Amino acid sequence: MSTGLVQIGNSGRRERLPQFLRKPATDFQSVQLLKNELRRLHLHTVCESARCPNIHECFSRRAATFMILGNVCTRGCTFCSVPKGSPAKHDMALDPLEPANVAAMARSMDLRYVVITSVNRDDLADGGSAHFAETVERVRAALPEARVEVLTPDFCGDHEAVARVLAAGPHVFNHNMETVARLYKPVRPQASYLQSLEVLRFAREAAPGVLTKSGLMVGLGETEEEVNELLADLRAAEVDVVTIGQYLQPTRRNREVSEYVPEDRYERWKARGMSMGFRMVFAGPFVRSSYMADEVNEQARESCGAGS
C-alpha cells in the first residue's frame, strides 16, 4: 500500500489524502538494509509486496511479516497488490530452503515475535500447508522463546490443512475476513465469507489454547452496520482479536477507495467489539493485521490473564 501523501485512482487522478492519513516515508536506510538481508536469503515480506504504509516504521525497528510459498498468488483479490498468476505462466515451485531461511532470518533479527503469512497456493493439493507447518516448526526450533503468529489463507476450506498448520505449534492463528459479506464477490471473488468464518471456528475448536485473530479493511464501500454484523459473526466463531484499518489503493490496477473513514468511527467499532467480548480490538487508519502484532498479542493475553 502506498506510503506517500497522495492516492492514485484508476482514473489517474492524484487525490490528496486526509491529514490523518499522511504518513511520510523517512527511514530509507533501515528499509534498504533489511531488504538486502531478505533478498540474500531469497525471502519475501507482505510489507513490501502489499505496499504497506507502515513499512518504514516497522523495518526501522526490524519488524517484518514473512510471506512464504513464493511471491505469486493464485487468486485475484481486487484490493491486493501481491503479484498474481497461474502455475502455467509462472515458475511457482516451492523453495525447499524457504522454511530454514525464514528461521535463519528471524534468528538474525533476534525476533521475539514472528509473524508468518503466505500467498494463496490453490494449485497445490494441500494449499501449501505442509510447507507452512515446516516453516513454523523451523522458527520454533531456532527461537524457542519466541512467539509465532500465523496469518493463513483459507486453504479452500480444507480443515486438514488448517489442522496441519496448527499442529506445528503457533501461538496465534490469524485468518483475515478482509471485508463484509456483501462485498466478497467484488473484493474477494475466489473466497467465501462463510468458508472463512468456518476456518476460524474450526481453528478455535481444534486448538482451544491458541489465540484466534482476524482482520478487515474499511473504506471499501461497507456500511457501519455491516461491520457491526461482521464483528458479531466473528465473536460467534469465538475469535479473540480483531484488527480494523483503512483500505488504501496500492496501485491504479486495484479497487478504488470508497471512503476515508473518520477516526471516531474506529472508536465506535472498538467499543462495540469490546462490549461483545473480544479480548482486543485494534482499530485505526493505519492498523493492519500484523501491525504491532507483538503488542496486540500481549494486550490480548493480559485482558484475561491467560491464553496464548
N, C-alpha and C positions, 0 to 999 in steps of 0.2 A: 504494500500500500504506500501511497505517496508520502514522502517526508517533507515536501515543500509547502509553500504558503498558498498554492493555487490548486484547484481541482480542474482537470481537463475532461470535459464531457465528450460524448460520442459526436457531437456536432463540431467539435474542435474548439469551442469557446473556452477561454481561460476564466474560470469562475473563482473569485476571491473567497477564501474560506472565512467563516465567522472567527472573531478574535479568539474565542476559547478553543478553536481547533488549529491554531497556528503553533507549530512545533518545529522551529528551525533545526536543521541538521548542523551540528557543530563539531562533534568529535570524530573527524575523518580518520585520524591516525589510528585510534583504537579499532575502528571498523575495519580498516585495511589490514592491520596486523592480525586480527582474528580471522579474517577471510583467508589470508595467506596460510595460516596454520590449518584451516579446514580444507583448503584445496590440496595441500600437501598430502593429506590422508584421503583425498577424493570424497569428502563428506559434503552434505548439503544441509542447509537450515531453512526452516519455513520463514524465518525472519527475512531472509534475502528473497526467496522465491515468491513469497506472498507480499513483498514490498511493505513490510510492517512499518508504521510511523515511529515505533519505539526503538528501532534497531540501533541508533546511535547511543541512546541511553543504556540499553541492555548490553551491547557489545563493550561499552566503556567500563562496565562493571563485570565483564567476562561472563555474561549470562547469554545463553542461546538455546533454541529449541532444535534439536537434531531432527532432520527429516530423512527417513530411511526408505528402502525399497526403490531407490533411484530418484530422479528429478522430473519424471514424466508421468502424469496422471491419466488413467484410462477414462475419467469422467469429464464432463463439460459444464461444471457449475459456473453460472454466469457472473458470480461475484469474485472469482478466484483468478489470480494471475500465474499460478503454478503452470508450467508448460503442460500441454495436453497432447495426447496422441494414442496410437494403437501399436501393438506389438509388431504388426506387419510393416509399419513405417519407421519404427524407431528401434534402436538396439536397447532392449529393456531387460536384458539378462541381469539377474541379481548378482551383486558383487559379494562373493563369499567372504571377503575380508571386511566387509562393512561392519558387522557386529563387533569384531575385535577393534576396529579403528574407532568406532564410536566410544568404546570403553577406554581406549588409549587417550583419546582427545578429552574425554570427561575427567580422566585422571590428571592429565597435564594442566587442565584448567582448575584443578583442585575443587571440583564442584561438590557441594553438599546436598544439592537438589538437582536432579537430572530429569529433563523433560524430553520424551521421545515421541515423535509423531511420524506419519508416513503419508505418501500419496495413496490413492486407491489403486489396487492392482487386481482388477476384475478378470484379468487374463490368466491369473494363477489359480489353480484348483483350490488352494487353501487361503486365497486372498493375501498371501504373504505372511500369514500368522505365525508360521514356524520360524521364519526369519526374524519377525518382530520379537517372538519369545526368546530366541537366541540372543538378540541384542540386549534385552532386559537382563538375561542371565549373565552375560559378559560384563555388563555395567555393575551389577550387584557383586560379582566376584572381584572386580577391580576396585570398587569403592564400597566395601561392606557397611560403612557407616552412613552412606548417602541414602536419601530417599529418592524413589523413582516414580515419576508420573508418566503414564502413557496416554496419548491422545490418539485414539484409533479410528479407522474408518468403520463402516457398518459391517464389513465382510459379507455383504449381500444377505445379512440376517443369519449367517451360519453360526449357531451357538457353539459348535465345537471349536471354531476358530477363536471366538471370544474366550472360551474356557482355556484354550491353549495359551493365550497371552496372559490370562490371569494366573495360570499355574506357574508362570515364570517368577511371580512374586512382586509385582508392582505395588507400591503403597497407595497410589491414586489411579483410578480408572476414569478417563475422560473420553466422552464421545459427544461431539457438538451437534446440537439440533440445528443451529445456524439461523433458522427463521421460523415464522409461524406457519401453521398448517396450510393456509390459503395460498401462500407464496411458494410452496415447494416446487410445483411444476415449472414456473418460470425461473426460479433461483437454483433449485437442485433437481433438474429433470430426471436424473437417473437414481434418485434416492426416494425414500418413503418416510413420511412423518411417523407413521405408526411403527414401521420397522426400526427406526432409530430409537423411539421410545422403548421398544421391546428389548433392544440391545442393552440399554441402560437398566431396565428392570431385571433382565437376566444376570447382568454383572452383579447387581446387588444381591440376588438370591444365591448365585454361585460362590461369591466371596464376600460374605457379610462383614468381614473385618476390614475390607478395602474401602477407602473413601471414594464415592462416586461424584462425578462432576460433569457439567455440560455448559455450553456457551451459545450465545446468539448475538446476531448483529441487529441493529435498529437503523432506521433511515432507508429501508428497502421498500417502503410502502405499506407497512403494517400499521394497525391502529393500537392505541394504548391498551384497549380491552383485549385485543388478540394476544398481546404479550402477557397480560394477566392470565389468560387461558392457558398459554404455554407454560407459564410458571406453575399453574395448578396441575397440569399434566405431568410435569417433571417431579413435582412433590408427590403425586400419586405413585410414581415409579420409585419413590424413596431416594431420589437424588439428593446429595448432601450440599453441593456447592454449585452456584450458578454465576456465570460471568456475562455481562451485557455491555456492549460497546458500539460506537458509531461506525457504520459502514462508510468507507472512503473508496471511491472508484480507483483501482490501481492502474488501469490503462484505459485508453479510449475504446478498446475492444470489449470491455466489461460493462456490466449493467450500471446505469447512471444512478446517482444518489437521488432518492425521492425527497428526503428531508434531512436537514441538520437538526437533530433532536436537541431541544433546550435542556440545560443542565438540571433544572428542577424535576424533570420527568424521571431522570435516573434515581433521584432521591425517593420519588414515589414508588418506583419499582423495587428499590432496595427495602423500603419499609414494608411494602406489600409482601415481598418474598420472605423477609424475616418473620413476619406475622404468620406465614404459612408453616414455618418450622424448618426452613433451610438453616444449616449451620453457618453459611456465609453467602452473601450476595454481593459480588464485587461489580459495581456498575459505574460507568463514567465514559466520557467521549473517547478516551484513548485506551480503554480496557480491551484486552484481547485474551483469549482463553488461556494462554500461557504467560501472560504478563504478570510479573511479580508473583509467580506461582508458588515460590517458597513461602512468602509471607502470607498468601491466601490460605495455603495449607495449614500453616501454623495457627492462624486465627481460627480456622475451622475446627482444628483439634482442641484448641483452648475453649471453644464455645460450649463444649460439653464435658471437658476434662478427660476425654478418652478418644478412642478411634485410632485411625492410621497415624 
